[in-house]
Amino acid sequence: MPQLNPNPWFFIMLTSWLTFSFIIQPKLLSFTPYNPLSNKTPLPTKTTPWTWPWF
């Protein structure tokens, strides 16, 4: 059964994970987000109830 032969696919998977882990991931993590998190507590929003005309 050729599906059980890991010879070509294991090397491809290992190479792709190593490429992602050592090359692509550090480049992606070096970007700073546009909206950094703030330490301010959010203000509670005051909501008014909706007055339904048919009730």
Secondary structure by P-SEA (a helix, b strand, c coil): ccccccaaaaaaaaaaaaaaacccaaaaaacccccccccccccbbbbbbbbbccc
